[in-house]
Amino acid sequence: QVQLVESGGGLVQAGGSLRLSCAASGVIFSIGTMGWYRQTPGKLRELVATVSKGGNTNYADSVKGRFTISRGNAKNTVYLQMSGLKPDDTAVYYCNAQSPFVPDGYWGPGTRVTVSS
């Protein structure tokens, strides 16, 4: 089993910045790609960004140029630096860690980001 804990969410004004962190513990050797997803009420959870163990990144078009995903040296942490935040970025952000043993990967409980206009 892998446990994920997110931190760093909060309230910020439009144009501001936040940094989300996610730390994995447990059977971390099985972790591959890690990423961030977000969800708002009534909508499906959507991809924000992912980063592979080798450092390859992938971003949703809506956040390209504003968000940066990175992985810690120990490979069991992932960060999301968010800049130029917009009210549309308001959501609960979830950390995900892919594993060959779990079809959908592991998920954290989520951290709420609110961007005021």
Backbone torsions as a table, in degrees:
resi	resn	phi	psi	omega
1	GLN	NA	149.4	176.9
2	VAL	-124.8	135.1	175.1
3	GLN	-111.7	135.9	179.1
4	LEU	-118.5	135.6	177.9
5	VAL	-129.2	121.7	179.1
6	GLU	-97.3	155.9	174.0
7	SER	-153.6	164.7	174.2
8	GLY	106.1	-5.2	178.6
9	GLY	-71.5	172.3	178.7
10	GLY	160.9	-164.2	-179.0
11	LEU	-105.1	132.0	-179.5
12	VAL	-145.0	151.8	177.3
13	GLN	-79.7	155.4	176.7
14	ALA	-55.1	137.2	-177.0
15	GLY	92.1	-11.5	-178.6
16	GLY	-82.1	-174.3	-176.4
17	SER	-131.5	152.0	172.5
18	LEU	-144.9	153.8	175.7
19	ARG	-124.9	119.7	176.9
20	LEU	-95.1	144.2	177.2
21	SER	-127.2	149.5	176.8
22	CYS	-141.7	126.7	179.2
23	ALA	-116.7	133.2	178.3
24	ALA	-103.5	142.1	175.2
25	SER	-138.0	164.5	-178.8
26	GLY	103.8	-134.2	-176.0
27	VAL	-84.7	68.7	-169.9
28	ILE	-75.8	-13.2	-179.1
29	PHE	-64.7	-22.2	-177.6
30	SER	-83.5	-7.4	-175.3
31	ILE	-73.8	133.3	174.3
32	GLY	-109.6	-117.0	178.6
33	THR	-63.7	138.6	173.1
34	MET	-118.4	156.4	-177.5
35	GLY	-164.1	177.8	177.6
36	TRP	-122.9	137.2	175.2
37	TYR	-128.3	163.0	178.4
38	ARG	-141.8	156.5	-177.6
39	GLN	-146.8	137.3	173.4
40	THR	-116.7	158.1	-177.3
41	PRO	-54.8	131.4	177.1
42	GLY	83.3	-0.6	-179.5
43	LYS	-121.0	157.6	176.8
44	LEU	-73.3	153.5	174.5
45	ARG	-65.0	135.4	-176.8
46	GLU	-124.9	151.4	178.3
47	LEU	-67.2	136.6	170.6
48	VAL	-106.1	-55.7	-178.9
49	ALA	-165.0	150.9	174.8
50	THR	-133.9	157.1	175.7
51	VAL	-141.5	130.6	-179.8
52	SER	-81.1	172.3	176.6
53	LYS	-62.4	-29.0	179.9
54	GLY	-85.3	-2.9	177.4
55	GLY	97.3	2.5	177.2
56	ASN	-72.2	133.1	-175.8
57	THR	-115.2	155.8	177.8
58	ASN	-143.8	135.0	-176.3
59	TYR	-128.5	148.2	168.4
60	ALA	-67.9	145.5	-179.0
61	ASP	-56.6	-33.9	-174.8
62	SER	-68.8	-15.9	-177.6
63	VAL	-117.5	-4.9	-179.2
64	LYS	-57.8	135.3	-179.4
65	GLY	84.6	-11.3	179.7
66	ARG	-116.1	-34.1	-178.0
67	PHE	-110.2	146.8	175.9
68	THR	-132.3	124.9	177.9
69	ILE	-101.3	143.5	178.4
70	SER	-149.4	164.2	-176.8
71	ARG	-122.5	143.2	178.3
72	GLY	-71.6	163.5	-178.0
73	ASN	-59.9	-34.0	-179.7
74	ALA	-78.5	-4.3	175.6
75	LYS	67.1	1.7	177.0
76	ASN	-106.2	12.1	174.9
77	THR	-127.7	149.5	177.3
78	VAL	-139.4	143.7	-177.0
79	TYR	-125.0	152.8	174.0
80	LEU	-132.6	107.0	175.7
81	GLN	-87.7	118.7	-177.0
82	MET	-113.9	123.9	178.7
83	SER	-127.4	164.5	-179.7
84	GLY	56.5	40.8	-173.9
85	LEU	-64.7	144.2	180.0
86	LYS	-120.6	156.4	176.1
87	PRO	-54.3	-31.8	178.5
88	ASP	-66.1	-13.7	177.2
89	ASP	-82.3	-6.3	177.9
90	THR	-60.9	125.6	-176.4
91	ALA	-178.5	172.4	165.9
92	VAL	-91.9	126.7	-177.7
93	TYR	-101.8	131.1	-177.2
94	TYR	-116.8	136.5	173.7
95	CYS	-88.7	141.6	179.1
96	ASN	-131.8	142.3	175.7
97	ALA	-130.0	120.8	-179.9
98	GLN	-78.8	145.2	178.9
99	SER	-146.0	141.4	177.9
100	PRO	-66.8	-13.5	-176.9
101	PHE	-94.3	-10.2	-176.4
102	VAL	-131.4	114.4	-172.5
103	PRO	-52.9	-44.1	-176.2
104	ASP	-97.4	0.4	-176.8
105	GLY	78.5	-176.9	178.4
106	TYR	-99.1	148.9	-178.7
107	TRP	-127.5	143.1	171.4
108	GLY	-83.0	172.5	-178.7
109	PRO	-74.1	-15.8	178.5
110	GLY	100.4	151.7	175.1
111	THR	-135.3	135.4	-173.0
112	ARG	-88.1	133.9	174.3
113	VAL	-118.4	124.3	178.1
114	THR	-122.4	124.5	-179.7
115	VAL	-113.3	117.4	-178.8
116	SER	-92.4	147.4	-179.0
117	SER	-88.9	NA	NA
